[in-house]
Amino acid sequence: DGKGAGEAREEKKPLKPCCACPETKKARDACIIEKGEENCGHLIEAHKECMRALGFKI
């Protein structure tokens, strides 16, 4: 599901993927570091949903 990852529709002010959804990103990254990516699918999906809601195509 990596089609167009990191590309945003710049209709309003451009938001970089690195700056979008800091809460879900922080939780996801902490989980991956502590438990490994395979145990953090729910947080990874939550972050993707947040990014999609902001118009990122991931």
mmCIF file as Biopython writes it, N, C-alpha, C and O atoms, coordinates in Angstrom:
data_model
#
loop_
_atom_site.group_PDB
_atom_site.id
_atom_site.type_symbol
_atom_site.label_atom_id
_atom_site.label_alt_id
_atom_site.label_comp_id
_atom_site.label_asym_id
_atom_site.label_entity_id
_atom_site.label_seq_id
_atom_site.pdbx_PDB_ins_code
_atom_site.Cartn_x
_atom_site.Cartn_y
_atom_site.Cartn_z
_atom_site.occupancy
_atom_site.B_iso_or_equiv
_atom_site.auth_seq_id
_atom_site.auth_asym_id
_atom_site.pdbx_PDB_model_num
ATOM 1   N N  . ASP A ? 1  ? 0.833  -1.197 0.000  1.0 0.0 1  A 1 
ATOM 2   C CA . ASP A ? 1  ? 0.000  0.000  0.000  1.0 0.0 1  A 1 
ATOM 3   C C  . ASP A ? 1  ? 0.870  1.251  0.000  1.0 0.0 1  A 1 
ATOM 4   O O  . ASP A ? 1  ? 0.492  2.270  0.578  1.0 0.0 1  A 1 
ATOM 5   N N  . GLY A ? 2  ? 2.018  1.182  -0.636 1.0 0.0 2  A 1 
ATOM 6   C CA . GLY A ? 2  ? 2.927  2.304  -0.605 1.0 0.0 2  A 1 
ATOM 7   C C  . GLY A ? 2  ? 2.805  3.222  -1.801 1.0 0.0 2  A 1 
ATOM 8   O O  . GLY A ? 2  ? 3.734  3.970  -2.105 1.0 0.0 2  A 1 
ATOM 9   N N  . LYS A ? 3  ? 1.659  3.177  -2.494 1.0 0.0 3  A 1 
ATOM 10  C CA . LYS A ? 3  ? 1.471  4.018  -3.664 1.0 0.0 3  A 1 
ATOM 11  C C  . LYS A ? 3  ? 1.445  5.489  -3.262 1.0 0.0 3  A 1 
ATOM 12  O O  . LYS A ? 3  ? 0.629  5.886  -2.430 1.0 0.0 3  A 1 
ATOM 13  N N  . GLY A ? 4  ? 2.312  6.288  -3.834 1.0 0.0 4  A 1 
ATOM 14  C CA . GLY A ? 4  ? 2.311  7.720  -3.595 1.0 0.0 4  A 1 
ATOM 15  C C  . GLY A ? 4  ? 2.616  8.106  -2.165 1.0 0.0 4  A 1 
ATOM 16  O O  . GLY A ? 4  ? 2.182  9.165  -1.713 1.0 0.0 4  A 1 
ATOM 17  N N  . ALA A ? 5  ? 3.335  7.295  -1.453 1.0 0.0 5  A 1 
ATOM 18  C CA . ALA A ? 5  ? 3.634  7.598  -0.053 1.0 0.0 5  A 1 
ATOM 19  C C  . ALA A ? 5  ? 4.387  8.915  0.045  1.0 0.0 5  A 1 
ATOM 20  O O  . ALA A ? 5  ? 5.356  9.146  -0.678 1.0 0.0 5  A 1 
ATOM 21  N N  . GLY A ? 6  ? 3.935  9.764  0.938  1.0 0.0 6  A 1 
ATOM 22  C CA . GLY A ? 6  ? 4.615  11.021 1.167  1.0 0.0 6  A 1 
ATOM 23  C C  . GLY A ? 6  ? 4.161  12.146 0.265  1.0 0.0 6  A 1 
ATOM 24  O O  . GLY A ? 6  ? 4.657  13.266 0.387  1.0 0.0 6  A 1 
ATOM 25  N N  . GLU A ? 7  ? 3.241  11.883 -0.631 1.0 0.0 7  A 1 
ATOM 26  C CA . GLU A ? 7  ? 2.751  12.944 -1.494 1.0 0.0 7  A 1 
ATOM 27  C C  . GLU A ? 7  ? 1.442  13.489 -0.940 1.0 0.0 7  A 1 
ATOM 28  O O  . GLU A ? 7  ? 0.513  12.741 -0.635 1.0 0.0 7  A 1 
ATOM 29  N N  . ALA A ? 8  ? 1.394  14.800 -0.821 1.0 0.0 8  A 1 
ATOM 30  C CA . ALA A ? 8  ? 0.193  15.427 -0.283 1.0 0.0 8  A 1 
ATOM 31  C C  . ALA A ? 8  ? -0.474 16.251 -1.375 1.0 0.0 8  A 1 
ATOM 32  O O  . ALA A ? 8  ? 0.186  16.779 -2.270 1.0 0.0 8  A 1 
ATOM 33  N N  . ARG A ? 9  ? -1.768 16.347 -1.284 1.0 0.0 9  A 1 
ATOM 34  C CA . ARG A ? 9  ? -2.479 17.287 -2.134 1.0 0.0 9  A 1 
ATOM 35  C C  . ARG A ? 9  ? -2.303 18.660 -1.515 1.0 0.0 9  A 1 
ATOM 36  O O  . ARG A ? 9  ? -2.721 18.892 -0.380 1.0 0.0 9  A 1 
ATOM 37  N N  . GLU A ? 10 ? -1.693 19.558 -2.246 1.0 0.0 10 A 1 
ATOM 38  C CA . GLU A ? 10 ? -1.409 20.868 -1.679 1.0 0.0 10 A 1 
ATOM 39  C C  . GLU A ? 10 ? -2.505 21.849 -2.072 1.0 0.0 10 A 1 
ATOM 40  O O  . GLU A ? 10 ? -2.270 22.772 -2.852 1.0 0.0 10 A 1 
ATOM 41  N N  . GLU A ? 11 ? -3.691 21.650 -1.536 1.0 0.0 11 A 1 
ATOM 42  C CA . GLU A ? 11 ? -4.805 22.530 -1.824 1.0 0.0 11 A 1 
ATOM 43  C C  . GLU A ? 11 ? -4.793 23.720 -0.872 1.0 0.0 11 A 1 
ATOM 44  O O  . GLU A ? 11 ? -5.006 24.863 -1.276 1.0 0.0 11 A 1 
ATOM 45  N N  . LYS A ? 12 ? -4.539 23.426 0.400  1.0 0.0 12 A 1 
ATOM 46  C CA . LYS A ? 12 ? -4.472 24.500 1.388  1.0 0.0 12 A 1 
ATOM 47  C C  . LYS A ? 12 ? -3.004 24.862 1.556  1.0 0.0 12 A 1 
ATOM 48  O O  . LYS A ? 12 ? -2.292 25.046 0.569  1.0 0.0 12 A 1 
ATOM 49  N N  . LYS A ? 13 ? -2.546 24.966 2.802  1.0 0.0 13 A 1 
ATOM 50  C CA . LYS A ? 13 ? -1.108 25.183 2.983  1.0 0.0 13 A 1 
ATOM 51  C C  . LYS A ? 13 ? -0.413 23.838 2.938  1.0 0.0 13 A 1 
ATOM 52  O O  . LYS A ? 13 ? -0.918 22.869 3.505  1.0 0.0 13 A 1 
ATOM 53  N N  . PRO A ? 14 ? 0.726  23.753 2.283  1.0 0.0 14 A 1 
ATOM 54  C CA . PRO A ? 14 ? 1.413  22.459 2.185  1.0 0.0 14 A 1 
ATOM 55  C C  . PRO A ? 14 ? 1.879  21.967 3.548  1.0 0.0 14 A 1 
ATOM 56  O O  . PRO A ? 14 ? 2.501  22.705 4.313  1.0 0.0 14 A 1 
ATOM 57  N N  . LEU A ? 15 ? 1.573  20.726 3.832  1.0 0.0 15 A 1 
ATOM 58  C CA . LEU A ? 15 ? 1.985  20.096 5.083  1.0 0.0 15 A 1 
ATOM 59  C C  . LEU A ? 15 ? 2.890  18.935 4.729  1.0 0.0 15 A 1 
ATOM 60  O O  . LEU A ? 15 ? 2.518  18.051 3.957  1.0 0.0 15 A 1 
ATOM 61  N N  . LYS A ? 16 ? 4.082  18.947 5.301  1.0 0.0 16 A 1 
ATOM 62  C CA . LYS A ? 16 ? 5.030  17.873 5.004  1.0 0.0 16 A 1 
ATOM 63  C C  . LYS A ? 16 ? 4.633  16.615 5.764  1.0 0.0 16 A 1 
ATOM 64  O O  . LYS A ? 16 ? 4.150  16.703 6.893  1.0 0.0 16 A 1 
ATOM 65  N N  . PRO A ? 17 ? 4.831  15.436 5.154  1.0 0.0 17 A 1 
ATOM 66  C CA . PRO A ? 17 ? 4.479  14.178 5.829  1.0 0.0 17 A 1 
ATOM 67  C C  . PRO A ? 17 ? 5.134  14.028 7.197  1.0 0.0 17 A 1 
ATOM 68  O O  . PRO A ? 17 ? 4.548  13.452 8.114  1.0 0.0 17 A 1 
ATOM 69  N N  . CYS A ? 18 ? 6.356  14.549 7.329  1.0 0.0 18 A 1 
ATOM 70  C CA . CYS A ? 18 ? 7.071  14.402 8.602  1.0 0.0 18 A 1 
ATOM 71  C C  . CYS A ? 18 ? 6.403  15.183 9.727  1.0 0.0 18 A 1 
ATOM 72  O O  . CYS A ? 18 ? 6.587  14.863 10.902 1.0 0.0 18 A 1 
ATOM 73  N N  . CYS A ? 19 ? 5.637  16.196 9.378  1.0 0.0 19 A 1 
ATOM 74  C CA . CYS A ? 19 ? 5.036  17.082 10.384 1.0 0.0 19 A 1 
ATOM 75  C C  . CYS A ? 19 ? 3.566  16.761 10.653 1.0 0.0 19 A 1 
ATOM 76  O O  . CYS A ? 19 ? 2.971  17.299 11.587 1.0 0.0 19 A 1 
ATOM 77  N N  . ALA A ? 20 ? 2.987  15.893 9.842  1.0 0.0 20 A 1 
ATOM 78  C CA . ALA A ? 20 ? 1.570  15.566 9.984  1.0 0.0 20 A 1 
ATOM 79  C C  . ALA A ? 20 ? 1.365  14.534 11.088 1.0 0.0 20 A 1 
ATOM 80  O O  . ALA A ? 20 ? 2.200  13.650 11.281 1.0 0.0 20 A 1 
ATOM 81  N N  . CYS A ? 21 ? 0.267  14.645 11.800 1.0 0.0 21 A 1 
ATOM 82  C CA . CYS A ? 21 ? -0.144 13.645 12.795 1.0 0.0 21 A 1 
ATOM 83  C C  . CYS A ? 21 ? 0.947  13.314 13.815 1.0 0.0 21 A 1 
ATOM 84  O O  . CYS A ? 21 ? 1.322  12.149 13.951 1.0 0.0 21 A 1 
ATOM 85  N N  . PRO A ? 22 ? 1.460  14.310 14.529 1.0 0.0 22 A 1 
ATOM 86  C CA . PRO A ? 22 ? 2.569  14.022 15.457 1.0 0.0 22 A 1 
ATOM 87  C C  . PRO A ? 22 ? 2.216  13.044 16.567 1.0 0.0 22 A 1 
ATOM 88  O O  . PRO A ? 22 ? 3.073  12.278 17.006 1.0 0.0 22 A 1 
ATOM 89  N N  . GLU A ? 23 ? 0.959  13.054 17.031 1.0 0.0 23 A 1 
ATOM 90  C CA . GLU A ? 23 ? 0.577  12.142 18.121 1.0 0.0 23 A 1 
ATOM 91  C C  . GLU A ? 23 ? 0.645  10.687 17.682 1.0 0.0 23 A 1 
ATOM 92  O O  . GLU A ? 23 ? 1.252  9.854  18.355 1.0 0.0 23 A 1 
ATOM 93  N N  . THR A ? 24 ? 0.018  10.386 16.545 1.0 0.0 24 A 1 
ATOM 94  C CA . THR A ? 24 ? 0.019  8.994  16.097 1.0 0.0 24 A 1 
ATOM 95  C C  . THR A ? 24 ? 1.410  8.565  15.648 1.0 0.0 24 A 1 
ATOM 96  O O  . THR A ? 24 ? 1.789  7.404  15.802 1.0 0.0 24 A 1 
ATOM 97  N N  . LYS A ? 25 ? 2.163  9.498  15.096 1.0 0.0 25 A 1 
ATOM 98  C CA . LYS A ? 25 ? 3.523  9.168  14.662 1.0 0.0 25 A 1 
ATOM 99  C C  . LYS A ? 25 ? 4.401  8.820  15.858 1.0 0.0 25 A 1 
ATOM 100 O O  . LYS A ? 25 ? 5.157  7.849  15.826 1.0 0.0 25 A 1 
ATOM 101 N N  . LYS A ? 26 ? 4.293  9.619  16.906 1.0 0.0 26 A 1 
ATOM 102 C CA . LYS A ? 26 ? 5.107  9.391  18.106 1.0 0.0 26 A 1 
ATOM 103 C C  . LYS A ? 26 ? 4.777  8.039  18.737 1.0 0.0 26 A 1 
ATOM 104 O O  . LYS A ? 26 ? 5.675  7.280  19.101 1.0 0.0 26 A 1 
ATOM 105 N N  . ALA A ? 27 ? 3.486  7.745  18.864 1.0 0.0 27 A 1 
ATOM 106 C CA . ALA A ? 27 ? 3.055  6.478  19.457 1.0 0.0 27 A 1 
ATOM 107 C C  . ALA A ? 27 ? 3.516  5.299  18.602 1.0 0.0 27 A 1 
ATOM 108 O O  . ALA A ? 27 ? 3.998  4.291  19.118 1.0 0.0 27 A 1 
ATOM 109 N N  . ARG A ? 28 ? 3.361  5.443  17.301 1.0 0.0 28 A 1 
ATOM 110 C CA . ARG A ? 28 ? 3.773  4.380  16.374 1.0 0.0 28 A 1 
ATOM 111 C C  . ARG A ? 28 ? 5.274  4.129  16.474 1.0 0.0 28 A 1 
ATOM 112 O O  . ARG A ? 28 ? 5.709  2.984  16.592 1.0 0.0 28 A 1 
ATOM 113 N N  . ASP A ? 29 ? 6.058  5.191  16.426 1.0 0.0 29 A 1 
ATOM 114 C CA . ASP A ? 29 ? 7.516  5.044  16.463 1.0 0.0 29 A 1 
ATOM 115 C C  . ASP A ? 29 ? 7.988  4.444  17.780 1.0 0.0 29 A 1 
ATOM 116 O O  . ASP A ? 29 ? 8.871  3.587  17.793 1.0 0.0 29 A 1 
ATOM 117 N N  . ALA A ? 30 ? 7.402  4.890  18.887 1.0 0.0 30 A 1 
ATOM 118 C CA . ALA A ? 30 ? 7.785  4.355  20.198 1.0 0.0 30 A 1 
ATOM 119 C C  . ALA A ? 30 ? 7.463  2.868  20.275 1.0 0.0 30 A 1 
ATOM 120 O O  . ALA A ? 30 ? 8.257  2.086  20.799 1.0 0.0 30 A 1 
ATOM 121 N N  . CYS A ? 31 ? 6.310  2.478  19.759 1.0 0.0 31 A 1 
ATOM 122 C CA . CYS A ? 31 ? 5.904  1.074  19.772 1.0 0.0 31 A 1 
ATOM 123 C C  . CYS A ? 31 ? 6.868  0.231  18.939 1.0 0.0 31 A 1 
ATOM 124 O O  . CYS A ? 31 ? 7.286  -0.845 19.367 1.0 0.0 31 A 1 
ATOM 125 N N  . ILE A ? 32 ? 7.215  0.716  17.760 1.0 0.0 32 A 1 
ATOM 126 C CA . ILE A ? 32 ? 8.119  -0.035 16.882 1.0 0.0 32 A 1 
ATOM 127 C C  . ILE A ? 32 ? 9.473  -0.233 17.559 1.0 0.0 32 A 1 
ATOM 128 O O  . ILE A ? 32 ? 10.052 -1.317 17.481 1.0 0.0 32 A 1 
ATOM 129 N N  . ILE A ? 33 ? 9.977  0.801  18.219 1.0 0.0 33 A 1 
ATOM 130 C CA . ILE A ? 33 ? 11.270 0.706  18.902 1.0 0.0 33 A 1 
ATOM 131 C C  . ILE A ? 33 ? 11.196 -0.293 20.052 1.0 0.0 33 A 1 
ATOM 132 O O  . ILE A ? 33 ? 12.101 -1.108 20.232 1.0 0.0 33 A 1 
ATOM 133 N N  . GLU A ? 34 ? 10.120 -0.227 20.826 1.0 0.0 34 A 1 
ATOM 134 C CA . GLU A ? 34 ? 9.998  -1.076 22.018 1.0 0.0 34 A 1 
ATOM 135 C C  . GLU A ? 34 ? 9.595  -2.514 21.703 1.0 0.0 34 A 1 
ATOM 136 O O  . GLU A ? 34 ? 10.134 -3.454 22.287 1.0 0.0 34 A 1 
ATOM 137 N N  . LYS A ? 35 ? 8.650  -2.685 20.785 1.0 0.0 35 A 1 
ATOM 138 C CA . LYS A ? 35 ? 8.046  -4.006 20.583 1.0 0.0 35 A 1 
ATOM 139 C C  . LYS A ? 35 ? 8.294  -4.614 19.214 1.0 0.0 35 A 1 
ATOM 140 O O  . LYS A ? 35 ? 8.047  -5.803 19.012 1.0 0.0 35 A 1 
ATOM 141 N N  . GLY A ? 36 ? 8.775  -3.820 18.277 1.0 0.0 36 A 1 
ATOM 142 C CA . GLY A ? 36 ? 8.967  -4.317 16.921 1.0 0.0 36 A 1 
ATOM 143 C C  . GLY A ? 36 ? 7.749  -4.034 16.055 1.0 0.0 36 A 1 
ATOM 144 O O  . GLY A ? 36 ? 6.612  -4.055 16.524 1.0 0.0 36 A 1 
ATOM 145 N N  . GLU A ? 37 ? 8.010  -3.773 14.796 1.0 0.0 37 A 1 
ATOM 146 C CA . GLU A ? 37 ? 6.961  -3.365 13.855 1.0 0.0 37 A 1 
ATOM 147 C C  . GLU A ? 37 ? 5.803  -4.353 13.784 1.0 0.0 37 A 1 
ATOM 148 O O  . GLU A ? 37 ? 4.647  -3.951 13.655 1.0 0.0 37 A 1 
ATOM 149 N N  . GLU A ? 38 ? 6.114  -5.651 13.867 1.0 0.0 38 A 1 
ATOM 150 C CA . GLU A ? 38 ? 5.069  -6.676 13.722 1.0 0.0 38 A 1 
ATOM 151 C C  . GLU A ? 38 ? 4.044  -6.636 14.849 1.0 0.0 38 A 1 
ATOM 152 O O  . GLU A ? 38 ? 2.957  -7.198 14.708 1.0 0.0 38 A 1 
ATOM 153 N N  . ASN A ? 39 ? 4.366  -5.984 15.965 1.0 0.0 39 A 1 
ATOM 154 C CA . ASN A ? 39 ? 3.445  -5.900 17.103 1.0 0.0 39 A 1 
ATOM 155 C C  . ASN A ? 39 ? 2.727  -4.560 17.201 1.0 0.0 39 A 1 
ATOM 156 O O  . ASN A ? 39 ? 2.036  -4.295 18.185 1.0 0.0 39 A 1 
ATOM 157 N N  . CYS A ? 40 ? 2.883  -3.718 16.193 1.0 0.0 40 A 1 
ATOM 158 C CA . CYS A ? 40 ? 2.352  -2.354 16.273 1.0 0.0 40 A 1 
ATOM 159 C C  . CYS A ? 40 ? 1.425  -2.013 15.116 1.0 0.0 40 A 1 
ATOM 160 O O  . CYS A ? 40 ? 1.248  -0.840 14.786 1.0 0.0 40 A 1 
ATOM 161 N N  . GLY A ? 41 ? 0.837  -3.025 14.503 1.0 0.0 41 A 1 
ATOM 162 C CA . GLY A ? 41 ? -0.009 -2.801 13.336 1.0 0.0 41 A 1 
ATOM 163 C C  . GLY A ? 41 ? -1.138 -1.824 13.580 1.0 0.0 41 A 1 
ATOM 164 O O  . GLY A ? 41 ? -1.461 -1.017 12.708 1.0 0.0 41 A 1 
ATOM 165 N N  . HIS A ? 42 ? -1.750 -1.888 14.769 1.0 0.0 42 A 1 
ATOM 166 C CA . HIS A ? 42 ? -2.879 -0.997 15.066 1.0 0.0 42 A 1 
ATOM 167 C C  . HIS A ? 42 ? -2.437 0.462  15.105 1.0 0.0 42 A 1 
ATOM 168 O O  . HIS A ? 42 ? -3.183 1.341  14.672 1.0 0.0 42 A 1 
ATOM 169 N N  . LEU A ? 43 ? -1.242 0.735  15.615 1.0 0.0 43 A 1 
ATOM 170 C CA . LEU A ? 43 ? -0.743 2.108  15.667 1.0 0.0 43 A 1 
ATOM 171 C C  . LEU A ? 43 ? -0.285 2.583  14.294 1.0 0.0 43 A 1 
ATOM 172 O O  . LEU A ? 43 ? -0.448 3.753  13.947 1.0 0.0 43 A 1 
ATOM 173 N N  . ILE A ? 44 ? 0.285  1.672  13.519 1.0 0.0 44 A 1 
ATOM 174 C CA . ILE A ? 44 ? 0.699  2.011  12.159 1.0 0.0 44 A 1 
ATOM 175 C C  . ILE A ? 44 ? -0.532 2.372  11.333 1.0 0.0 44 A 1 
ATOM 176 O O  . ILE A ? 44 ? -0.520 3.355  10.592 1.0 0.0 44 A 1 
ATOM 177 N N  . GLU A ? 45 ? -1.593 1.577  11.459 1.0 0.0 45 A 1 
ATOM 178 C CA . GLU A ? 45 ? -2.834 1.855  10.728 1.0 0.0 45 A 1 
ATOM 179 C C  . GLU A ? 45 ? -3.476 3.159  11.189 1.0 0.0 45 A 1 
ATOM 180 O O  . GLU A ? 45 ? -3.988 3.923  10.371 1.0 0.0 45 A 1 
ATOM 181 N N  . ALA A ? 46 ? -3.451 3.417  12.494 1.0 0.0 46 A 1 
ATOM 182 C CA . ALA A ? 46 ? -4.029 4.661  13.021 1.0 0.0 46 A 1 
ATOM 183 C C  . ALA A ? 46 ? -3.300 5.864  12.426 1.0 0.0 46 A 1 
ATOM 184 O O  . ALA A ? 46 ? -3.930 6.862  12.075 1.0 0.0 46 A 1 
ATOM 185 N N  . HIS A ? 47 ? -1.982 5.771  12.314 1.0 0.0 47 A 1 
ATOM 186 C CA . HIS A ? 47 ? -1.199 6.868  11.739 1.0 0.0 47 A 1 
ATOM 187 C C  . HIS A ? 47 ? -1.522 7.032  10.253 1.0 0.0 47 A 1 
ATOM 188 O O  . HIS A ? 47 ? -1.652 8.156  9.767  1.0 0.0 47 A 1 
ATOM 189 N N  . LYS A ? 48 ? -1.653 5.920  9.534  1.0 0.0 48 A 1 
ATOM 190 C CA . LYS A ? 48 ? -2.009 5.993  8.116  1.0 0.0 48 A 1 
ATOM 191 C C  . LYS A ? 48 ? -3.375 6.643  7.930  1.0 0.0 48 A 1 
ATOM 192 O O  . LYS A ? 48 ? -3.561 7.461  7.030  1.0 0.0 48 A 1 
ATOM 193 N N  . GLU A ? 49 ? -4.328 6.276  8.784  1.0 0.0 49 A 1 
ATOM 194 C CA . GLU A ? 49 ? -5.673 6.859  8.693  1.0 0.0 49 A 1 
ATOM 195 C C  . GLU A ? 49 ? -5.628 8.363  8.927  1.0 0.0 49 A 1 
ATOM 196 O O  . GLU A ? 49 ? -6.296 9.126  8.229  1.0 0.0 49 A 1 
ATOM 197 N N  . CYS A ? 50 ? -4.840 8.784  9.909  1.0 0.0 50 A 1 
ATOM 198 C CA . CYS A ? 50 ? -4.685 10.207 10.187 1.0 0.0 50 A 1 
ATOM 199 C C  . CYS A ? 50 ? -4.088 10.922 8.978  1.0 0.0 50 A 1 
ATOM 200 O O  . CYS A ? 50 ? -4.558 11.990 8.588  1.0 0.0 50 A 1 
ATOM 201 N N  . MET A ? 51 ? -3.059 10.332 8.393  1.0 0.0 51 A 1 
ATOM 202 C CA . MET A ? 51 ? -2.419 10.928 7.218  1.0 0.0 51 A 1 
ATOM 203 C C  . MET A ? 51 ? -3.406 11.029 6.052  1.0 0.0 51 A 1 
ATOM 204 O O  . MET A ? 51 ? -3.461 12.047 5.362  1.0 0.0 51 A 1 
ATOM 205 N N  . ARG A ? 52 ? -4.183 9.964  5.840  1.0 0.0 52 A 1 
ATOM 206 C CA . ARG A ? 52 ? -5.170 9.979  4.755  1.0 0.0 52 A 1 
ATOM 207 C C  . ARG A ? 52 ? -6.209 11.070 4.987  1.0 0.0 52 A 1 
ATOM 208 O O  . ARG A ? 52 ? -6.640 11.738 4.048  1.0 0.0 52 A 1 
ATOM 209 N N  . ALA A ? 53 ? -6.605 11.242 6.235  1.0 0.0 53 A 1 
ATOM 210 C CA . ALA A ? 53 ? -7.606 12.261 6.562  1.0 0.0 53 A 1 
ATOM 211 C C  . ALA A ? 53 ? -7.098 13.665 6.227  1.0 0.0 53 A 1 
ATOM 212 O O  . ALA A ? 53 ? -7.887 14.570 5.957  1.0 0.0 53 A 1 
ATOM 213 N N  . LEU A ? 54 ? -5.787 13.835 6.247  1.0 0.0 54 A 1 
ATOM 214 C CA . LEU A ? 54 ? -5.192 15.126 5.907  1.0 0.0 54 A 1 
ATOM 215 C C  . LEU A ? 54 ? -4.918 15.262 4.413  1.0 0.0 54 A 1 
ATOM 216 O O  . LEU A ? 54 ? -4.423 16.294 3.960  1.0 0.0 54 A 1 
ATOM 217 N N  . GLY A ? 55 ? -5.239 14.221 3.651  1.0 0.0 55 A 1 
ATOM 218 C CA . GLY A ? 55 ? -5.087 14.298 2.204  1.0 0.0 55 A 1 
ATOM 219 C C  . GLY A ? 55 ? -3.840 13.638 1.654  1.0 0.0 55 A 1 
ATOM 220 O O  . GLY A ? 55 ? -3.569 13.731 0.457  1.0 0.0 55 A 1 
ATOM 221 N N  . PHE A ? 56 ? -3.070 12.971 2.512  1.0 0.0 56 A 1 
ATOM 222 C CA . PHE A ? 56 ? -1.900 12.247 2.024  1.0 0.0 56 A 1 
ATOM 223 C C  . PHE A ? 56 ? -2.357 10.937 1.402  1.0 0.0 56 A 1 
ATOM 224 O O  . PHE A ? 56 ? -3.248 10.265 1.921  1.0 0.0 56 A 1 
ATOM 225 N N  . LYS A ? 57 ? -1.731 10.581 0.276  1.0 0.0 57 A 1 
ATOM 226 C CA . LYS A ? 57 ? -2.088 9.332  -0.399 1.0 0.0 57 A 1 
ATOM 227 C C  . LYS A ? 57 ? -1.110 8.257  0.020  1.0 0.0 57 A 1 
ATOM 228 O O  . LYS A ? 57 ? -0.027 8.135  -0.553 1.0 0.0 57 A 1 
ATOM 229 N N  . ILE A ? 58 ? -1.495 7.467  1.034  1.0 0.0 58 A 1 
ATOM 230 C CA . ILE A ? 58 ? -0.640 6.367  1.489  1.0 0.0 58 A 1 
ATOM 231 C C  . ILE A ? 58 ? -1.487 5.129  1.672  1.0 0.0 58 A 1 
ATOM 232 O O  . ILE A ? 58 ? -0.971 4.078  2.052  1.0 0.0 58 A 1 
#
